[in-house]
């Protein structure tokens, strides 16, 4: 499967509790990279809260094919798992799992109330956990001679791309990560600043976090 250019997921693990009509809703959020990780996360929360009234969940995982799963875990059909899933989808997230544990407080919420409660809990959990964008980037090494070093280094630092430690041998090498759509700009810059003598080598591609 072709790697997506960019995707958004949660920063990592988080938990948030809210109270609605005396019921406790505890949202557990986690980043997951495979469906196996998502299932394991769901099972761990269910085991931790074995005495809860419900442990409802939803997750979306991007693998060879996108996988979406949700469960009402005993709540009326469509009032828990689906609303959680819709919150994930509305924020255009992937590789994200949410489990919401409910301890019933004695007041029935009705179908509409449950949908709003689980949606609100999922949203609160995501707000507290935070999101991060991941962009597909290519690692490059730019190799230049010493007379060209200053101009090239200045241009690279001005670019805002992620620079790794510069290597100094008989030449100067700048390792850096560049978003896929910006590779040509680096090639053009190096050619211009070095009058065509600079070299650019291509290495691996991977998704890397991009601050919001």
N, C-alpha and C positions, 0 to 999 in steps of 0.2 A: 504494500500500500504506500502511496506517495505521502510523505510527511506533510502535515499542514504547515503553512508558513508561520502561523501564530495561533496560540490558544490562551485561554485564561482559566486559572484554577485558584484554589485557596492557598494561602501561604503555608498552611500546615494544620496541625491539630488545634482544636479549640472547643470550648464548651460554654454554653450560656443557658441560664435558667430564667424562666418567666413564670408568673402565676396568673391564671385566668379562671375566675369563678371557683377559687379554692383548689383547682387542679394544678399540679406542678408539671411544667413542660420543660424538659432538659434537652437542649439541642447539642448533639455531639457532631463535630465537623472534622473531616480529615481529607487530606490529599491521598489519592490512590492511583497507582499507575497501571494496575491490572484488575480484572474482575475478581481474581483470587484474593487480592488485597482488600477489595471492597467487602467481599463475603466474610473474610476474617475479621474485619473491623466491626461489621454488624454483629457477628457472633460474640465478640468480646464484650460489646456493650450489653447485649442481651444477657450474657452470663453475669456481668457485673450487676445488672438490675433484674435479676431473676424474679424478684418479688413485685416488679412494676405491673401496673394494669396493662400497659401496652408498650412495645418497643417497635415503633414504625420507622420505615426507612425509605430512602431512594438514593440512587447513584447513577452517574453517567461516566463511562470509561471509554476513552478513545484508543482502540487497538487496531487490528486489521479491519475490524468493523466496529462501529460505535455500538456500545451496549448500554441500554437503559433498563433499570429495574426499579420496582417500588413494591411496598407491602403495607397494607393497613393493619396487619397483626391484630385482627379481631375488632377493630373499629368498623363502623358501617362502611360498606364498599364505596371507595372513591372519596372518602373524607379525610384521609391521612397521607398515605403513600403518594397518591397522585398530586395533591397540593404541594407536598415537599418537592416532588420531581419538577413541578411547574415553576417553582422558585428557582431551582437550579437552571432550568432552561431559559427562564426570563432574563437571567444575568449572563446567559451565553457561556456557561461554565462547562468544563469537562474535567475528567480525572478527579471528580469530587464525590464524596459520600457524606450523607447526613443521616443520622439516627436520632429520632426524637423519642425520648422516654417520657411516658405520662403516668403520673400517680393521680388517680381519680380522687376528686375532692368532695364528691357527694352531690354535685349539681350537674345535671345533664345539660349539654350545650346545644344539642340538636345538630342536624347535618351541616347547616350553614355555619353555626358557631364552631364546629369542629374544623371545618375547612379554613376558617379565618384563624383559628388558634394554631393549627399546624403550619399554616403559611407564615404567620407572624413569628412563630418560634424559629422556623428555618431562616427567615430574613434576619432576625436578631442575631442568630448564630453566625451567619455569614458576615454581617456588619462588624461583629466583634473580632472575628478571625482575620478578616482582611483578604484581599485578592492580589494576585500577581499575574502579570502578562508574561508569557514565554514566547520568544521569537526564534525562528529557525535561523541559525547563524553559521557562517563558514569561518574556520580558522585559517588565517593567512600568515605567511612570514614575508616581510618586506626586507630585502637585502640591498644595501647601498654602500657606496664608498664614503670615506670620512668627509671629503669636501661637501657632499650632499646631505650629510647627517642632520645638520641644524634645520635646514628648510623642511626636510621630510618629517622630522620629529615634531616640529611646530605644527605642520599641517595635520598630522595624525592626532595630536592632542587637541587641536581645534575641532576635529571631527566629532569628538565625544564617544568614539568607539572604545571598547574595552581593550586596553593595552596590557600585555604581560611584560615581564622583565626583559629589558633590552640586553642583547648579547653583543659583546665587543671581542672580535678576533681580528683577522686581517681586514675584515669588513664589519659593518654594523648591521645587526638583524633585529627587526622589530616584529615580535609575534603579536597578533591581535585578532579579535573576533569581530566580524562584520556581518550585519544582517544581509541575507541573500540578495535583497534588492539594491544593495549599496556597493557590491563588489566592483562593478565597472567604474564607479567614481574613484575608488582607490587605485585601480589600474591606471586611469587617466592622470590622477594626481602624481603618482610615482613617475610615470613617463615624462610628465611636464617638468617636475622638479629636478629630475636627474638627466634630462636630455636623452632619455631612452636607455640609460645604462643600468637603472635599477631593476631588480628582479622581484617578482611576486610568485610565491609558491602556494599552491592550494593544498589544504589538509582536510580533516574530518568536518562533518556537519553535525550539529546537535542543537537542541532547544536550550536556550539560556534565558534566565530571568531578565526582564526589562522593567525598571522601576516606573511606577505610574506617576 
